[in-house]
Amino acid sequence: MAGDCRENGRHPVTDRTLILYLALIGFFAIFSTTISKNPVLPLFAQALGAGDSILGLIAAVSPLAGILFSFPVGVMSDRLGRRRLLVIAGIVFLTAPLCYLIITDPLALIPIRFFHGTATAILGPVVSAIIAERFPATKGEMLGNYSSATLVGRTLAPLAGGIIISVFMFLPGLFPYRMVYVVAALAAVPVLYLILRYREDKSGTTEIPGFSVFRESLVTFIANRRLRATAMADMATYFAFGAFETFLPVYLVSLHYEAWQIGVIFAIQVLIIAATKPFFGRIADRADKRYQILAGILITGASVAIIPLTADFGTVLAVSAAFGLGMSLSTVATRAYVADVAKREQIGASMGALSSIMDIGHSAGPLVTGIVITVAGYSSGFFTGFILALAAAGIFAVSVREQTVTV
């Protein structure tokens, strides 16, 4: 990797090799974390004796780790160097699945899920910062390539988890579920191996940043209206995504859709996002990222608003595909735009803040939409995402109207 390189007396590797390594890290890491969650986690928790309230807590703690840690991790990676943080993430990716093998109390899943969630909270902003620094002219395309690799892992993991559980279901007790976590640990081995091969051209300090450094980085991010507005755009997109993935299946069941039809609808969406992110990343590298972000927000917002107006399979499939296109269009450009706007020495902090705010939107989407649906029905619930998207688009358009960065 970047740098197995000069300091070891060898030829530096190519940028193509670096992005391949990062994509492989992302694929195996997200495969490992996703297979640990879907579909095994609720089944494993129930087999341990968890009730609905415990299941809710278990599901909530993993995104909470992203909200709490992504920004501090980004700040520390700017000071301590990216590699140190990646090594910590790699260790968590490998050791967390092993923890599931030894527990017998469902309450133990709460700290384990939080611990596991710290790995992805580290990986996302740190890799985004590495790509933004190493590929300044093609960061949009490279961020798209990396994101697509993680989406492939996210797509394959539930399929593999379901197959493993089915194959070992004839065995008694918790064995079928624990075999899934064995596979999750095995998938994390190449993650740690590849991370350990990574060498930075320039290492950071060994001094852990103090509170004043975190405060200064946060104030700098919030004070910059373009960074703030871009984070709000991402939050609105993931708010809509959280509502979409949580309540569209329930809505479709109410319309008497078969499970396989719902699966096809979501599979097509994921495939579209994975296939188009590198393409939209290339567009972001060559065109004005601001217009791309605006277009993506408005498409995702309009898509969720249309859901209650649709009923037949073809139309729902088209709406889901449009949502995937809008999400792909916007999210690949937000990271590239943040890299343009942020100071070079604060790219990690800015990527971390973006990830934290994104996770807030992703977590708030199902919560807020669920309350609105309960009170006023599906139309109002899905329309909430549309209103938030419009508001975020308006704020973003006003905040970035003066072009002061290279796009």
Number of C-alpha atoms within 10 A of each C-alpha: 22 19 20 18 16 14 12 10 9 10 11 15 14 12 14 10 12 18 21 17 20 24 21 19 25 26 24 26 29 29 26 28 27 21 27 27 21 17 19 22 22 19 17 20 22 15 14 17 13 19 12 11 8 18 19 13 14 23 17 15 20 23 20 19 22 26 26 18 20 30 27 24 28 35 29 26 28 22 21 19 21 27 21 19 19 23 21 16 24 26 17 21 31 24 17 23 27 19 17 21 16 10 13 14 11 18 17 15 25 19 13 19 27 20 19 24 24 24 29 25 28 29 26 20 29 29 23 25 28 21 24 26 16 16 16 14 15 18 28 31 25 30 29 29 25 25 23 25 23 22 21 20 21 23 19 15 24 19 13 17 25 16 13 18 20 12 11 16 14 10 10 8 11 16 15 20 26 22 16 28 25 17 19 29 22 17 22 27 18 17 27 22 14 16 22 16 13 20 19 18 14 9 14 16 13 10 9 10 16 9 9 9 15 18 13 12 19 17 11 18 21 16 11 13 16 23 27 21 22 29 28 23 32 30 27 31 31 27 29 33 24 22 25 24 13 16 19 22 18 13 16 21 13 9 11 9 16 10 11 8 14 18 12 12 20 20 14 16 22 21 16 20 25 24 19 19 28 23 18 23 28 22 19 28 21 14 13 15 25 20 14 20 27 24 17 27 32 20 23 30 29 22 26 27 22 16 21 19 11 13 13 11 14 11 14 21 19 15 23 25 22 21 28 25 23 25 28 29 30 30 28 32 33 26 28 29 26 20 25 20 18 20 14 14 12 21 26 33 30 33 30 32 29 29 26 26 24 24 25 21 26 23 21 19 27 21 15 16 26 19 12 18 17 12 11 11 14 20 16 17 25 28 23 23 29 26 15 20 30 19 16 23 24 14 18 23 18 12 16 16 10 9 9 9 10 11 16
